[in-house]
Amino acid sequence: MRVTVVGTGYVGLVTGTCLADMGNDVYCQDVAEEKIDKLEKGEMPIFEPGLAELVTRNHQDGRLRFTTDLAAALANAEVCFIAVGTPPDEDGSADRRHVFGVAKAIALRMQQPLVVVVKSTVPVGTCDQVRAVMMEELERRQAGHAVEVVSNPEFLKEGKAIEDFLRPDRIVVGVASATAADCMRRLYEPFVQNGHPLLVMDVRSSEMTKYAANVMLATRISLMNELATVCERVGADIMEVRRGIGTDRRIGMSFLYAGAGYGGSCFPKDVKALSRMAAEADCPADILDAVDKVNRHQKMLLANRVLKHFGGDARGRRVGLWGLAFKPMTDDIRESPALVIIKRLVEAGATISAYDPEAMDNARAYFAGVKQVELAKSPYDAAKDADALLLVTEWGVFRSLDFERLKALMKAPVIFDGRNQYERREMKRLGFSYHGIGRPAS
Ligand SMILES: NC(=O)c1ccc[n+]([C@@H]2O[C@H](COP(=O)([O-])OP(=O)(O)OC[C@H]3O[C@@H](n4cnc5c(N)ncnc54)[C@H](O)[C@@H]3O)[C@@H](O)[C@H]2O)c1
């Protein structure tokens, strides 16, 4: 099929590339010229395992093209995805300006019937509004092209995006007509041959499904974090409790970790956006508000503990920090707990030496001009002369380092393990003062 993707970010680029890899003819469009120039040259604007190979192959074969020119991208399109950002507005609601702006721009340029697929995470009712915006523009143009608007939320995880897109647990589409459903079935047929379902439903339920999925996962994380705090107070170990409950098949092991709080471009904003949506619909959202509150508290927890360890005064202290991305296998630092921790410690007078395997470029841009934040060349470099070391993102590379060497490099052998990656007793044996989350201190 002939597909256009508007918005070539994490979601748009992965969507366009994977659709091209199934033989579709795809145009990825974006307003960011620098991003499109990079892609044209074969450079990836983001780090995502497996993405570069797929982009290169499909680009070279001519099935995947990049442009800033929306009219050219739409010239022959049958299906057009909208995958632009929906960042939080000041009141927490999703800012849909980009989505509606793109809807209008498409209606202004389309030359034939089009199925418009909203892949951005959007509040319930947005697809109806996208359709209204487009119909108004088409009427103004006196163009009679048929428009179908489909909701197709994306469930990919950064770091596993390609795998998730090519072999999804399920695909959700919300449609208002049999024509739109047929179009989505044709497009997605190759992706559901693993037996996982293509779930066709009404548009509003599909829009809601995305928020429901994200807040369910965020709730598990905040609940585990709250349980971890209780564990500490009563002398239990959250890692043991995790084993004890995760083996219950009704609960399951995944997303059952206490840690430094959730970040990323989705959970924080989607929890807030659903809470706003509920408020606008005159519904209480007590659980959602608590999930967000617990998470904000959890993101401060490590920094507060480090400050307490320093007796409340971090001036002149040096803190090593491992992991800047909001989770491993991505370079995305949006809403990362590391940013909150660094800000708090810097405000308290500490100097930070941080290292991340992939997020250093993004961190360099983010911390430009902040003298108290140094970007280290390696995990050991980050720990050099440190009064304390914090593990914030559980990259594999931090698992099995030479802890003897580390101890020799540090000013004081103190580890705050924000992801419970290390064995308490082993750390103690090595001579570290070890502080996990939800575990008795060593
Ligand atoms: N990142 C994820 O893991 C993920 C997963 C599922 C769903 N989502 C949702 O998908 C949407 C996109 O997220 P993302 O992480 O890919 O965002 P992103 O910021 O990485 O990408 C958005 C892209 O849209 C482009 N853009 C903005 N306005 C445009 C316009 N008028 N015309 C063309 N391009 C324009 C931007 O330049 C940017 O490249 C959001 O609604 C997000 O909530 C994200």
PDBQT file of the ligand as one rigid body, heavy atoms in Angstrom, charges set to zero:
ROOT
HETATM    1  N1  LIG A 501       7.850   7.291  22.330  1.00  0.00    +0.000 N 
HETATM    2  C1  LIG A 501       7.126   6.253  22.670  1.00  0.00    +0.000 C 
HETATM    3  O1  LIG A 501       7.606   5.276  23.248  1.00  0.00    +0.000 OA
HETATM    4  C2  LIG A 501       5.645   6.219  22.347  1.00  0.00    +0.000 A 
HETATM    5  C3  LIG A 501       4.972   4.995  22.420  1.00  0.00    +0.000 A 
HETATM    6  C4  LIG A 501       3.622   4.968  22.123  1.00  0.00    +0.000 A 
HETATM    7  C5  LIG A 501       2.953   6.133  21.783  1.00  0.00    +0.000 A 
HETATM    8  N2  LIG A 501       3.627   7.313  21.736  1.00  0.00    +0.000 N 
HETATM    9  C6  LIG A 501       2.889   8.521  21.328  1.00  0.00    +0.000 C 
HETATM   10  O2  LIG A 501       3.201   8.787  19.974  1.00  0.00    +0.000 OA
HETATM   11  C7  LIG A 501       3.230  10.200  19.744  1.00  0.00    +0.000 C 
HETATM   12  C8  LIG A 501       4.593  10.592  19.184  1.00  0.00    +0.000 C 
HETATM   13  O3  LIG A 501       5.567  10.284  20.169  1.00  0.00    +0.000 OA
HETATM   14  P1  LIG A 501       7.137  10.267  19.828  1.00  0.00    +0.000 P 
HETATM   15  O4  LIG A 501       7.829   9.789  21.051  1.00  0.00    +0.000 OA
HETATM   16  O5  LIG A 501       7.349   9.586  18.527  1.00  0.00    +0.000 OA
HETATM   17  O6  LIG A 501       7.391  11.845  19.671  1.00  0.00    +0.000 OA
HETATM   18  P2  LIG A 501       8.689  12.569  19.048  1.00  0.00    +0.000 P 
HETATM   19  O7  LIG A 501       8.767  13.863  19.740  1.00  0.00    +0.000 OA
HETATM   20  O8  LIG A 501       9.845  11.639  19.070  1.00  0.00    +0.000 OA
HETATM   21  O9  LIG A 501       8.300  12.768  17.510  1.00  0.00    +0.000 OA
HETATM   22  C9  LIG A 501       7.311  13.654  17.074  1.00  0.00    +0.000 C 
HETATM   23  C10 LIG A 501       7.758  14.186  15.727  1.00  0.00    +0.000 C 
HETATM   24  O10 LIG A 501       6.703  14.958  15.162  1.00  0.00    +0.000 OA
HETATM   25  C11 LIG A 501       7.313  16.025  14.460  1.00  0.00    +0.000 C 
HETATM   26  N3  LIG A 501       6.315  17.075  14.206  1.00  0.00    +0.000 N 
HETATM   27  C12 LIG A 501       5.792  17.969  15.070  1.00  0.00    +0.000 A 
HETATM   28  N4  LIG A 501       4.923  18.762  14.443  1.00  0.00    +0.000 NA
HETATM   29  C13 LIG A 501       4.872  18.347  13.164  1.00  0.00    +0.000 A 
HETATM   30  C14 LIG A 501       4.145  18.783  12.012  1.00  0.00    +0.000 A 
HETATM   31  N5  LIG A 501       3.290  19.782  12.078  1.00  0.00    +0.000 N 
HETATM   32  N6  LIG A 501       4.348  18.126  10.843  1.00  0.00    +0.000 NA
HETATM   33  C15 LIG A 501       5.231  17.100  10.779  1.00  0.00    +0.000 A 
HETATM   34  N7  LIG A 501       5.954  16.658  11.829  1.00  0.00    +0.000 NA
HETATM   35  C16 LIG A 501       5.773  17.280  13.002  1.00  0.00    +0.000 A 
HETATM   36  C17 LIG A 501       8.450  16.459  15.345  1.00  0.00    +0.000 C 
HETATM   37  O11 LIG A 501       9.428  17.215  14.622  1.00  0.00    +0.000 OA
HETATM   38  C18 LIG A 501       8.986  15.090  15.801  1.00  0.00    +0.000 C 
HETATM   39  O12 LIG A 501       9.989  14.624  14.932  1.00  0.00    +0.000 OA
HETATM   40  C19 LIG A 501       2.889  10.845  21.076  1.00  0.00    +0.000 C 
HETATM   41  O13 LIG A 501       1.509  11.095  21.117  1.00  0.00    +0.000 OA
HETATM   42  C20 LIG A 501       3.259   9.777  22.080  1.00  0.00    +0.000 C 
HETATM   43  O14 LIG A 501       2.509   9.882  23.278  1.00  0.00    +0.000 OA
HETATM   44  C21 LIG A 501       4.973   7.374  21.993  1.00  0.00    +0.000 A 
ENDROOT
TORSDOF 0
